[in-house]
Amino acid sequence: MSLRDLCHQILGQKIIQKAAASRNITVNPEDIQNEAEKTRREKRLEKVSDTLAWLQMNMLTPDEWEIALKNRLLADKLLHDLFDKQVESYFASNRLDFEQYVIYQIVVPYQKLAQELFYQIEEEEISFYEAAHLYDIDQERRDRCGYLGKMYRRNFQPEVAAAILRDPLPIRQVVGPIQTEQGFNLFKIEEYIQAELTPEIFQELVLRFFQQWLDNEINYVIHSQDKRISVTPEN
């Protein structure tokens, strides 16, 4: 299985090199030097001896490290050349998927208890956070007073999304009870964060598109070879 993964890596690198050459994408010595300096800073390799020791620990020679840096830079240039514009278009078409919500949640085992907590929170007899701390079935969530964190629309179960991500958005209102596999849920949207194509999201998407493209290219080559092998020559 390890050999299979290694073969895939080698084949993927050949595909990247071929695609980059067809687009006149190259990596020059200055690019490699800058990347090497960046790695040294990140690893705090202040002296030449530190760098050599780090290479030895990773079973690399200086020449092999240079090749690895070149391959990484070539892949990075190729992925941006292939998919930068596609990422921008995809984000514009799927903006709703990148909206974020700061969510608090309470999960209890009984509908009657969930309904009672809903009324008490609504009447301000108890805060949402206190109720989560006292009644949630999950210890970790109790310790966080119900805090789940920032969540994308895609992170919600369909029945939950339909109930709480409605228009108008129920900011700082209690929503529920909603029955799920966990139990009976109360939710509170503390904050809405508008979708924005941040550098982090951009990089996540461009890497995803590139990996999908590379996987498809590798599978195409492998299946093409399998077909050639399976064909019996005519006598």
C-alpha positions in Angstrom: 0.0 0.0 0.0 2.9 2.3 0.7 4.3 1.5 -2.7 1.0 2.4 -4.3 1.0 5.8 -2.6 4.6 6.4 -3.7 3.7 5.6 -7.3 0.8 8.0 -7.1 3.1 10.7 -5.8 5.7 10.2 -8.6 2.9 10.1 -11.3 1.4 13.2 -9.8 4.7 15.0 -10.0 5.2 14.1 -13.6 1.7 15.3 -14.4 2.4 18.6 -12.7 5.7 19.0 -14.6 4.0 18.3 -17.9 1.1 20.7 -17.3 3.5 23.4 -16.1 5.7 23.1 -19.2 2.6 23.3 -21.5 1.8 26.6 -19.8 5.4 27.9 -19.8 5.4 27.9 -16.0 9.0 27.7 -14.5 10.8 28.0 -11.2 14.0 30.0 -11.2 16.9 29.7 -8.7 15.8 33.0 -7.0 12.4 31.4 -6.3 14.1 28.4 -4.7 16.5 30.5 -2.7 13.6 32.6 -1.3 11.6 29.5 -0.4 14.6 28.0 1.3 15.1 31.2 3.4 11.5 31.2 4.3 11.7 27.6 5.5 14.8 28.4 7.5 13.0 31.3 9.2 10.0 29.1 10.0 12.2 26.3 11.4 14.6 28.8 13.2 17.6 27.4 11.4 19.9 30.4 11.9 23.2 28.7 11.1 24.3 26.6 8.2 25.1 23.8 10.6 21.5 24.0 11.9 20.2 23.6 8.4 22.5 20.7 7.7 21.4 19.0 10.9 17.7 19.5 10.1 18.3 18.0 6.6 20.1 15.0 8.1 17.3 14.5 10.6 14.8 14.4 7.6 17.1 12.1 5.6 17.6 14.7 2.9 20.7 15.9 1.1 20.9 19.6 0.1 20.3 18.7 -3.6 17.2 16.6 -2.7 15.9 19.5 -0.6 16.4 21.9 -3.6 14.5 19.5 -5.8 11.7 19.2 -3.2 11.4 23.0 -3.0 11.4 23.3 -6.8 8.6 20.7 -7.1 6.5 22.4 -4.4 6.9 25.9 -6.0 6.1 24.5 -9.4 2.9 22.9 -8.1 2.0 26.2 -6.3 2.4 28.3 -9.4 0.5 25.8 -11.5 -2.5 25.6 -9.1 -2.9 29.3 -9.1 -2.6 29.5 -12.9 -5.2 26.9 -13.3 -7.7 27.8 -10.6 -7.5 31.4 -9.3 -10.3 32.7 -11.6 -12.3 29.5 -11.0 -12.2 30.1 -7.2 -13.4 33.6 -7.5 -16.3 32.5 -9.8 -17.2 29.6 -7.5 -17.2 31.8 -4.4 -19.5 34.3 -6.1 -21.9 31.6 -7.1 -21.9 29.9 -3.6 -21.6 32.9 -1.3 -24.3 31.6 1.0 -22.1 28.5 1.8 -19.4 30.8 3.2 -21.6 32.8 5.6 -20.6 32.1 9.2 -22.6 32.1 12.4 -21.4 32.2 16.0 -23.6 29.4 17.5 -24.6 28.4 21.0 -26.5 25.2 21.6 -28.2 23.3 24.4 -29.1 19.6 24.1 -31.3 17.9 26.6 -32.9 14.4 26.6 -36.5 15.4 26.9 -38.8 17.6 24.9 -40.6 18.8 28.0 -37.4 20.0 29.6 -36.3 21.7 26.4 -39.6 23.5 26.2 -39.4 24.6 29.8 -35.9 26.0 29.3 -37.1 27.8 26.2 -39.8 29.6 28.2 -37.5 30.4 31.1 -34.9 31.9 28.7 -37.6 33.9 26.9 -38.9 35.2 30.2 -35.3 36.0 31.3 -35.6 33.8 34.4 -32.3 32.2 33.3 -29.8 33.0 30.6 -29.1 30.8 27.7 -25.5 30.3 28.9 -26.5 29.4 32.4 -29.1 26.9 31.2 -26.4 25.3 28.9 -24.0 25.1 31.8 -26.6 23.4 34.1 -28.6 21.2 31.8 -26.7 20.2 28.6 -26.1 16.5 28.3 -22.5 17.0 27.1 -19.9 17.9 29.7 -17.6 19.8 27.3 -20.5 21.9 26.0 -21.6 22.6 29.6 -18.1 23.8 30.4 -18.3 26.2 27.4 -21.8 27.3 28.4 -23.2 26.0 25.1 -20.6 27.6 22.8 -20.1 25.7 19.6 -18.0 28.3 17.7 -18.1 29.7 14.2 -20.0 27.5 11.8 -20.7 27.5 8.1 -24.1 26.8 6.6 -22.9 23.5 5.4 -22.0 22.4 8.9 -25.7 22.3 10.0 -28.0 19.4 9.6 -30.7 20.1 7.1 -33.5 20.2 9.7 -31.5 22.5 11.9 -30.5 24.8 9.0 -34.2 25.1 7.9 -35.2 26.1 11.4 -32.5 28.6 12.4 -31.1 30.0 9.2 -34.3 31.6 8.1 -35.2 35.1 7.0 -35.1 37.3 9.0 -32.2 35.7 10.8 -33.1 35.2 14.5 -30.0 36.9 15.9 -29.7 36.5 19.8 -33.1 34.7 19.9 -33.7 31.3 21.2 -34.8 28.8 18.5 -36.2 25.3 19.3 -36.8 22.8 20.5 -35.5 20.9 17.5 -35.3 17.1 17.7 -32.1 15.5 16.3 -30.2 12.3 16.9 -28.5 14.0 19.9 -31.8 14.9 21.7 -33.9 18.0 21.9 -31.9 21.1 20.9 -32.1 24.8 21.6 -30.0 27.2 19.5 -28.9 30.8 19.7 -27.1 32.7 16.9 -24.9 35.1 18.7 -23.4 36.7 15.6 -23.7 36.6 11.9 -20.5 36.9 9.8 -20.9 38.0 6.2 -19.3 35.9 3.6 -15.9 37.2 2.5 -13.3 35.6 0.3 -10.4 35.8 2.8 -6.9 34.6 1.9 -7.5 31.5 4.0 -10.7 30.6 2.3 -9.2 31.3 -1.1 -6.2 29.0 -0.4 -8.5 26.3 0.9 -10.6 26.4 -2.3 -7.7 26.6 -4.7 -6.0 23.6 -3.0 -9.2 21.6 -3.1 -9.7 22.3 -6.8 -6.1 21.5 -7.6 -6.2 18.2 -5.7 -9.4 17.2 -7.4 -7.8 17.9 -10.8 -4.6 16.0 -9.9 -6.6 13.0 -8.6 -8.6 12.9 -11.9 -5.5 13.2 -14.0 -3.8 10.4 -12.1 -6.8 8.1 -12.3 -7.1 8.8 -16.1 -3.5 7.8 -16.7 -3.8 4.7 -14.5 -7.0 3.6 -16.2 -5.5 4.2 -19.6 -2.5 2.0 -18.8 -4.9 -0.7 -17.4 -6.8 -0.7 -20.7 -3.6 -1.0 -22.7 -2.4 -3.9 -20.6 -5.8 -5.7 -20.8 -6.0 -5.6 -24.6 -4.8 -8.9 -26.2 -2.8 -8.3 -29.4 -4.3 -10.0 -32.5 -2.3 -12.8 -34.1 
